[in-house]
Amino acid sequence: MATSEGGRDSGARIQILVAVIGVLGVIAAAVISNWNNFFHKPAPPQKTVVSASTHEEKKAERAIFSSGELMVRGTWHCDLDAGAETDHAADFWWQEETSVKRSLTPEDGAEFYVIGVRNFNSLQFTELEHFTYSAAAIDGSDVKEENDIPKGAVVAYRTKQSRLGKLEIESYGHNLTIRWVTYEK
């Protein structure tokens, strides 16, 4: 059977059209598979905190040196760098004068600042840098009117090794249970 000249033109056009569609498909597949390379979003900036008073940018948080929960027995000492109870001088002494009168007594150059009852996790390292620390004993007696560190109180500190940190009073009495975080220098 003979084909006409117009039929061959039509077949050639269809082959060209199919070839063009195929080439466009290959290009589309390449673009889609490399979409991120063509339209790369820059990485988000590092989380920062802007001080309202000075508008200086600072790192949001510092690396942690030690952290955890610890029970310090009455008349024992606590090293907040090591996160350990000890029987000799450390960062503080859980001093018991009587069965109801006791205090958190800083030692060896460590200093503390009582913040009070506050959300422990909301206290950031940048805040710790601005407190006025003291080596004065902190009353932890059973007498509520005298107790400066009741359950839930947060205390900022500078250890004898000059690391800043925070602790929360989980329970007090003959034994003191704390949760603490000491940051890298």
C-alpha positions in Angstrom: 0.0 0.0 0.0 1.3 3.4 -0.9 1.5 6.2 1.5 1.0 9.7 0.6 3.5 12.5 0.9 1.3 14.2 3.6 1.2 11.0 5.7 5.0 10.8 5.9 5.1 14.5 7.0 2.6 13.8 9.7 4.6 10.8 11.0 7.8 12.8 11.0 6.1 15.6 12.9 4.8 13.1 15.5 8.3 11.6 16.0 9.8 15.1 16.4 7.1 16.1 18.9 7.7 12.8 20.9 11.4 13.5 20.9 10.9 17.1 22.1 8.6 15.9 24.9 11.1 13.3 25.8 13.9 15.9 26.0 11.7 18.2 28.1 10.9 15.2 30.4 14.6 14.5 30.9 15.3 18.2 31.7 12.4 18.4 34.1 13.6 15.2 35.9 17.1 16.7 36.2 15.8 20.0 37.6 13.5 18.3 40.1 16.2 15.9 41.4 18.6 18.8 41.9 16.0 21.3 43.1 17.9 22.1 46.3 21.0 22.8 44.3 19.2 25.3 42.1 17.2 27.0 44.9 19.3 26.5 48.0 18.0 28.2 51.2 20.8 29.5 53.4 21.1 27.9 56.8 19.2 29.7 59.6 21.3 31.9 61.8 22.5 30.6 65.1 20.0 31.2 67.9 20.9 34.4 69.7 19.4 36.5 72.5 19.3 40.2 72.1 19.7 42.3 75.2 16.8 44.8 75.4 19.0 47.4 77.0 22.1 47.2 74.8 20.9 45.3 71.7 24.1 43.2 71.9 23.9 39.7 70.5 25.1 36.9 72.7 25.1 33.2 72.4 21.9 31.7 73.8 23.5 29.0 75.8 26.9 27.7 76.9 28.1 24.1 76.8 27.4 22.1 80.0 30.4 20.9 82.1 28.3 18.8 84.6 24.6 18.4 85.5 22.3 16.1 87.2 20.5 15.5 90.5 22.3 15.0 93.8 21.6 14.4 97.5 24.0 16.1 99.9 23.8 14.6 103.4 23.7 16.9 106.4 27.2 18.2 107.4 28.7 17.1 104.1 30.1 19.2 101.3 29.3 19.4 97.6 31.5 20.0 94.6 29.4 21.5 91.8 32.1 21.2 89.2 32.3 17.4 89.7 28.7 17.0 90.8 29.6 15.1 93.8 29.1 15.0 97.5 32.4 15.0 99.5 33.6 14.9 103.1 35.9 17.8 102.7 36.0 21.4 101.3 34.2 21.9 98.0 31.9 24.6 96.6 29.5 24.5 99.6 28.9 22.8 102.9 25.4 21.8 103.9 26.0 23.0 107.4 23.8 21.8 110.3 23.9 23.9 113.5 20.9 22.1 115.1 18.3 19.7 113.9 16.3 22.5 112.4 18.9 25.3 111.8 21.0 24.7 108.7 22.6 26.7 105.9 24.2 26.3 102.5 27.7 27.7 103.3 30.0 28.6 100.3 33.6 27.4 100.5 36.9 27.8 98.8 36.0 30.9 96.9 32.7 29.7 95.5 29.9 32.3 95.6 26.1 32.1 95.3 23.1 34.3 94.5 19.6 33.3 95.5 17.1 33.9 92.7 14.1 32.4 94.5 11.3 30.2 93.2 11.4 30.3 89.4 11.3 28.0 86.4 14.7 26.3 86.5 14.9 25.7 82.8 14.1 29.3 81.9 17.2 30.6 83.6 19.8 31.1 80.8 23.6 31.3 81.0 23.5 35.0 79.9 21.6 35.9 83.0 24.1 34.1 85.3 26.8 36.5 84.0 25.1 39.5 85.6 24.3 38.5 89.1 26.2 39.8 92.2 27.5 36.7 93.9 28.3 36.4 97.6 30.2 34.1 99.9 27.7 34.6 102.7 25.9 31.6 104.1 22.3 31.0 102.8 19.7 30.1 105.4 18.1 26.7 104.7 16.4 26.2 108.1 13.1 24.4 108.7 11.7 27.7 110.0 9.9 29.1 107.0 10.3 32.7 107.9 14.1 32.3 107.9 14.5 29.8 105.0 15.9 31.6 101.9 16.0 28.4 99.8 12.6 26.5 100.1 11.7 23.7 97.8 11.6 25.1 94.2 14.1 27.9 94.9 16.7 28.5 92.2 20.3 29.6 93.2 22.9 30.8 90.8 26.6 30.2 91.6 30.2 30.6 90.6 32.2 27.6 91.6 35.7 27.6 93.1 36.9 26.9 89.6 35.1 30.0 88.3 32.4 28.1 86.4 28.9 29.6 86.5 25.9 27.4 87.1 22.4 27.1 88.6 20.8 24.7 91.1 17.3 24.1 92.2 16.3 23.0 95.6 14.2 19.8 95.2 14.0 19.0 99.0 15.7 20.2 102.1 16.0 18.9 105.7 18.8 16.9 107.2 19.7 16.0 103.6 19.6 18.5 100.7 18.5 17.3 97.2 19.4 19.5 94.3 19.3 19.6 90.5 22.2 21.4 89.1 23.8 22.6 85.9 27.4 23.8 85.8 28.5 25.4 82.5 31.9 25.4 80.7 34.1 28.4 81.2 
